[in-house]
Amino acid sequence: MNAEMPSATDVRRALYDDMAPHHLTPLWEVLHALVPRQPASPCVAAHWKYGEVRPFLMRAGAAITAEEAVRRVLILENPALRGQSCITQSLYAGLQLILPGERAPSHRHTQSALRFIVEGTGAWTAVDGERAVMHPGDFIITPSWAWHDHGSEADGPVVWLDGLDIPMLRFFDAGFAENGSGAQPQAHAPGASFARWGHNMAPVRHQPPFGLSSPIFSYPYDRSREALHALERDEPVDAWDGVKLRYVNPATGGSPMPTMATFMQRLPPGFDGRPFRQTDGAVYSVVEGTGTVHVSQGDTQQVFEVGPRDHFVIPTWHTARWQSADGCVLFSFSDRPVQQALGIHKEERLS
Ligand code: 1HN
């Protein structure tokens, strides 16, 4: 071998160095990472205990008004994605606080939002001129580009989980937003949209007002809870999910908003579920009861003991299973409808 001949490594390094200023990079160095054999999410599973988060929310309540903050929210950031304002690569989650008498001014944006009420009764959110009064366990949507503001006539703090598709719109660089002028006028009676669309009936001459999103923007907990309890008695329950229902857009049968699916499930007392994994990472809010969440990915195993108002995230393709001695109810959301629209959603139910 000629000692003067540069090695393949030297040749390649010189090539990389010389072409770097021209914004060129070799695929063969990154191909495996770009096209993994199976999903390799940078996200980690994480658990936010409500008892630990709540004091910070109350301190935020003393530190800034809802008006000044516009939205007084503590973002639930994935521990592996700090600084990116997201809980998974595609989803944003935060806990929002509103205090008695406060107003959060109206605005609209192309990002879709969901609210899941965690604590307190008597705050409201207005969507396109109709107020929905919040109760714990209610699920409320804010469709893309719908005007929305929040207020509270409650006598104590009200806290809800916000879920938005912010990272998806950021990915497409397709976000728009507009500020309103203070509060929206009340154009409809509270409950009008539910009366129109929420009883397995629909208006004869009315098109759904929010395009691809549900014309119902409040899904009250008493209805979801009743359904889950009725189905719990209709044994056997699913060995992986317990009793799990998805929320629907009554006009289409699809998800309430095009970018996010939402679910509520009940694990009956004594439930010891089988493991599963799915390509849609999901964010959970514990509504009632307690449970144990086992999450594993590769050599990493985590166990979360969860209770009411706790939040946790199970990233893409992490294996999870549920146990609950006393029974519990879980709300969750994910990017499943987007993956289904792209034909890439995958789920494995393991034994
Ligand atoms: C937003 O509009 C709300 O309306 C909550 O309550 C959280 C996070 C980022 C961007 C807009 C709300 C938000 C948000």
Residues whose N, C-alpha, C, O or C-beta is under 5 A from the ligand:
A	BS01	1HN	R71 D162
